[in-house]
């Protein structure tokens, strides 16, 4: 429709000819710069990056209206030629909008689509969260390692019913971590020429300058491996009758699975690791950072555990309703250090009109979730970690309404994330006392409450002191672990 394209783009800074605003896009903490631009240009604005329109949303109401209500037309993902050559178009987070995308979402929704559907995975979650305490206490200087190991272990446990080996490096975690590094590499903006000049993907692999094609073939082998090895494990376990409940086992129970369905099961399952392990780990690490800086929060959380659960056992999901303060701590963790600060960009599949502006086909849309979560009109003293903002009769807006993204692309792992984060935090509160680490002169070190860069970010590395909260913790932990065996 020609009349649409005569409408103006959303407002934004004037760019240079050809390159537009490319050099205005900051390499680091883009969400902070985008929020500042929002002060000048408003809740919806646009920039031009190498000929492509980017729409940046700095107002939650606009994001909800545009992305939640516009259904399928704004639910595509950007074209990623190098990642596609490496086989990553088969994973959900980078798949284009279409039949395969809808099929994956249907399968995932069927198994983990509601809070109630997570119940069958509670034993796995409980086990891994208790193992987390063990992993932390075995090596209290490396809380980061224990959180990373646990997040990966939880995802593999729920996706495939696979329990990682505790000693040394687990072979499946090794494959997954190596492959995820390759994923980051092949999706790095500007690294591969084929992303700028997609037509060169057609040159034969033996030609000079075609190194990227040989690398892509190697990366594709890894992604195949990462999808196939664990699925074969589930099939073997099912054949032996020893399969634990899992996402894959649930779907493989179906009779007469077509080849196409098998591929959908395999690649939807693969999508869990990258999107699920990297995210929950950041939330749990943020807890350790937050209570170093806000010891009074830990004190209150400890007091809640003592009064509701006591010291004779570790808390479980059955206690969730009776622990409102811990619930508020979890919400505040999602808010304070946003781990997907610009969500994941959506791509417009056709020309759209919004409030008299044109959003042309191919536009990338970024929702500045970081800004929504630090809006002083919505959250009082937004940079302060204060769970009490979510307690009482008039709580501030629940961040879990929107930290999981928007519309048809909203995180399909929301309930899995919710269950994993909560159980990890509640066991941590019950089991551990976290304090600031001391420097060589004995002075407490103040960790910096900030994150790395990227699509999914995590707290900057920091040190803290960790010890069991009371003398019975180790016994309770061991008893619990034995009861799972
Ligand atoms: C704290 C935890 C998590 C947060 C904050 C989070 C957040 C997000 C966000 C913002 C998106 C993009 C949504 C959009 O494009 O509008 C997303 C997508 C996704 N998430 Fe999560 N997520 C979390 C945990 C998980 C877990 C545990 C899983 C495991 C199944 C998961 C699986 C996915 C997948 C597969 C996608 C891609 C969906 C698509 O492109 O259609 N996430 N997540």
Boltz pocket constraint, residues with backbone or C-beta under 6 A from the ligand:
constraints:
  - pocket:
      binder: B
      contacts: [[A, 92], [A, 93], [A, 94], [A, 95], [A, 271], [A, 272], [A, 273], [A, 275], [A, 276], [A, 277], [A, 279], [A, 280], [A, 283], [A, 339], [A, 340], [A, 343], [A, 344], [A, 345], [A, 346], [A, 402], [A, 403], [A, 404], [A, 405], [A, 406], [A, 407], [A, 408], [A, 409], [A, 410], [A, 411], [A, 412], [A, 413], [A, 414], [A, 416], [A, 417], [A, 421]]
      max_distance: 6.0
